[in-house]
């Protein structure tokens, strides 16, 4: 898998931030790249809305439904409209109308309640080397339950059942066009965009309990912070397409593409998250998710 984006994690109480050069901006599936978000207006008790950030992370958001009442209210519904939905979002952004200030909204995960959350394990050579594990000859596929997804600035809740909760910063992408038996050369045509994920993991459950199957250690509530936006920017993906040979992909499905080295469990001594820690996961061009551990 070749990724032009550089993921890294800042465990604030322990590590300084590392600078990485940003690659040149590329064109997205709908033309110019957009930053699509899900949000809720503060204080009005309203439901989920879909918007487009103006210019970049931290600026105002164009409320798509305020611009066009026929627009859907969730990202998954927007993606189900295909290219038409993204083109309508682009028109709303170009209008400069119906802008909501960031201080007036709560950002939600860019996709809520997807049908599937598919993960690729041990997908970075250096991550295999840091644990003295053989490099896989084919992708290792596992999943998280959609209920694990939480917002880009929401809390990570430490479960009472685990004492070894760890972080994994990952590049994630979201399916925009469904399909099955997707060829590698056609893969990008099915991707709506990219976002940042933290594959929070209970290492005791992942590595020693439940028959060493990964699912339970990966899928406690709040174990998949996601966001801050779904960015419609191009990349090169190879490993994920294998999953599409076994299951039918649908718009809104989320893929986590694996962590680079630097997780806590393989440090000397091991480091695990504790209450009060703040974890920031950042990828160039996509932004940061910042989650407090409670």
N, C-alpha and C positions, 0 to 999 in steps of 0.2 A: 504494500500500500504506500503510495507516495502522497504526502500531504504538504502543500505549500504554506500551511498555517502552523504556527508554533505554540502548542499548548504547554502551560506550566502552572504550577500551583504555588500560592504563597500561604504558608501556615503562619499567620501573623505574629503569634507569640514567640516564634522560633527563628524564622528565616527572613532575610532581606529580599526585596524585589530584584528580579533579574530583568535587564533590558534585552529585547529582541528586535531585530530589524523587521519591519513590516514589508511583505512582498507587494508588488503593484496590484492595485485594485482591478478586478476582472468584471466582466459583464455577467449579469445574472440571467436566469431563465426567462424573465419577463422583460429583458432589455437592460436598462440601468439597474444596478443593484438597489434593493430596498431593504429596510429594517422593519419587518412586520412584528407587531407585539400584540399580546392580549393584556387587557387592563380592566380595572374597575375604578370608577370615579369615587373619590373619597367623600364620605359624609352623606351621600344621597341614597344609599341602600340599593343602588342599581346592580344589574347583572353584568355578565362578562361582555366586553366590547373588543373589537379588533381595530387596530390602528396602524399607522405608518409613522415612524420617527422622522422628523425633519432634520436632515443633514447629518445626524449621527447620534451616538449614545449621549443621553443627558439633555437633549433638546426637546422641544414641544412635539406632541403627537397629534396627527390628523385622525379624527374619529370617523371611521368609514361609514358607520350607520347614520351619524349626524349629517354627513355629506350626501349619502344616498340611502334612504330608509329601506330600500330593497336589498341592501347588502346584508350578509349573514352576521351573526353575533359571535361566532366562535371561529378560531383558526381552522379547525378541521372542516367546518362547513365551507369556509372560503376556499380551501384547497380542493374540495370536491367540485368546485366550479371550474377547475383547471386553469388554462391560460386566460380565459375570460375573467376569472376572478382577480388574477394578478394584474391584468391590464386595467381593470376598473380601480384597483388599489393605486396603480400608478397615476391614473387620471386624478384621483382624489389628492394625492400628494402634490401633483403639479399645480393644482388649483390654489394651494396655500390657504384654503378655507377650513373652517371647523377644527381649529387647532386648540388642543387642551394642554395646559401647562403641566410639566412633569410633576410639579409640587402638588397638583390636584388629583393625581391618580396613584393607584397601587399597581405596580407591574405584577402580572401573573406569569406562570410558565407559558412560553409561546404556544405550546400545545397541551391541552388538558384531555384526559381520558382517551388516549389513543387506543386503537385496538390491540397494538403490540408495541412492546419495548424490547428490541433485539440488541444484544451486546456481543462484541467480539473480544475474546480473551487472549491475552499474551500476544498482542498484535504488533508490539514494538520489540525489536531485537534487544535493545539495552535493558528493557524491563525483564526479559527472560534472563539476561546475564546477571542482573542484580540479585536474582533468586537462585542462580545456578541451576536453571531449568533448561531442558532442551528446547530449541527453537521449533515451533510446530511446523509441520509440512503442509498443513491445511488449516483453514480458520477454525478456531474453537468458538462455537456459538452457544450462548446461554441467554437467559431473559431476566427481566425484572417485571413485577406486576405493575400495571399502570398506576395503582394506588400509591406507589412509592414516589411519584413525581410531586415536586413542590416548587415554589417560585424562586426567582433568582436572588431574592433578598430575605427569604423566609428562614426560619430556624431549622436546624438539624436536631431532631430529638433523639438523645441517647436511649436506646432500649434497655430496660432493666435486665434483659436476658443476656446481654453481652458486655464484656469488659475490654474488648479489643476492636473498637470501631476506628476505621482508617479512611483515608481519602484517596480518590483517583480522579485527576483532571482529565477530561476526554472531549475530543471533538465529536459532536453529534450531528446527524443530519435527519431531515424529515422527508418522508415520501410525499410527493405531490400527485403522482399519477400511478395508479395501481397496476398490478400485473403479476405474472408468474412465468417461470422459465426465462427470466430476463438475461439477455446476453451482456457480457462485460462491456462491449462497445456501445450498448444502448443504455447503460446504467444511469448516466447523468441525466438523461431525458426524463427519468422517473423521480428525480430529486427536486424538491421545492426550494430547499435552502439549508443553512447550517446554523448551529447554535453551540453553546458551551454547556457541558454537563459535568457533574461530580458524581461518579459511581461510588457512593459511600458504601463501605463494605465492613461487615462484622467478621473479622478474620477467624475468630474461634469457630463460628458456625460454618464459614466457608471451607476451612482447612482441616477441622478435626471432628466436627459433629455432622449429624444428618447424612452419614455415609460419605462425607466429603463432597457431596453435591453442592454446587455453588448457590442454588436458588435462594434458600432461606437466608443465607448470609448477605445477600445482595438486595433484599426486597422488603426490609422493615419500612414502616411509614417514614416519609421524609428522606429516604435514602437515594433520591434522584433529583437534586436541585437542577433546574434547567433554565436557560435564558442567556442574556436578558431579552434577546430578540431572535427572530428567525431571519437570517440574512440570505438574500437570494444572490449568492455569489458562486462562481464556478470553482471546481476543484477536480482532482483526479482520484477516483475511487476504484479499487479492484476487489478487495476481500469480501465486501458485503454482499456482492451479487450471488454468492453461493447460497445464502439463505432463501433467495427467491426461487430456488429450485425445489424447495420443500414446502413452502407456504405461499399463499397468495397475499401480496402486499396491497394495502389500501391507503388512501390519502390520510395523512396524519400519523402513520406509523413512525416510530422514533428508533434510530439506530445509534448506539454508542460504539465508537470505533477503537476503543482500547486506550490504555494509559501509557505514557512514557515512564522512564525510571524516576524514582524519588518518593515513592510511597513510604508510609511510616513503618510498616511491618518488617521491611528488610533493612532498616537502619540498625546501627549498633550503638547503644541498645535500641530495641524497637520503640517507636513512638506511637501512641494512640491518642485519639481525641478525648478531651475532657470538657466538662461544663465550663463555659466562659471563653473557650477558644473561638477564634474567628478564622474561617478558611476562605481565601479568595482564589478562584480559578479563572485564569485569563488566557484568551487566545487572540492574537493579533487580528484586527479587522472585525472581530465578532464581539469583543467586549469582555466584561468581568461579571461573575456571579459571586456574591459575598454573603456568607451564611454563618450565623452565630450558632454555636453548639449549646444546647440547653438540656 
